[in-house]
């Protein structure tokens, strides 16, 4: 099983001390050249007077944009600890038992607009870059990453599958595993019957993180979409929809319990 996560716009600040970025030491070394291109373009863009517009952020995030200029020098921490949004709160990596850590190291990938694909333990600095940003000297990031990411994700998934893709459509656009759509599963989160009629985006993201943690902590080894649904059904009411029409991926509609 492969679980693909999005990044988080919210990131923990750099630690006070530690090793700086080792670009060549990240997982998937075949992405190093592309990572260097994107990083150099991000640093150059962050120096410009129109950086906020190009990075599509407001004045309140000017400090984070300025921080991009020091990407190569600031201390790093593991990627799964750097990202700090609602999904990663649900994932709760700090609570992982050793067995869960081993499974995550093999089965979890974080797809990022800056780094392409990361394993949980890859050490990265905090940064500010959305996939829709317009960097100096580069094409749009979605088609740029699509030239290299699909094959990387396919190799990481192997031939067995299945793949649980927890990314939003905008991050799926940077690349899906080549030729494995029928082994892929997406997850929708529905509101609880006891809760409000509308489920907020933050709650939905947290539940997706909890679902990933639940799968990693289970003793099962899912071999297809049905197996993933069976494991998640241990905790949440859900429905599994088979692929239809042009959408060849399976869909799990999971009901929040809060």
Secondary structure, DSSP 8 states (H G I E B T S, - for coil): -EEEEE--S-B----SS-----GGGSS-GGGHHHHHHHHHHHHHHHHSTTHHHHHT--GGGHHHHHHGGGTTTS--EEHHHHB-SHHHHHH-GGG--HHHHHHHHHHEEEEETTTEEE-TT-EE------TT---TT---HHHHHHTTHHHHHHHHHTTT--EEE---HHHHTT---TT-GGGEEEEEEE--TTS-SS--HHHHHHHHHHHHHHHHHSS----SHHHHHHHHTTTS-EEEE--BTTB-SEEEEEE---
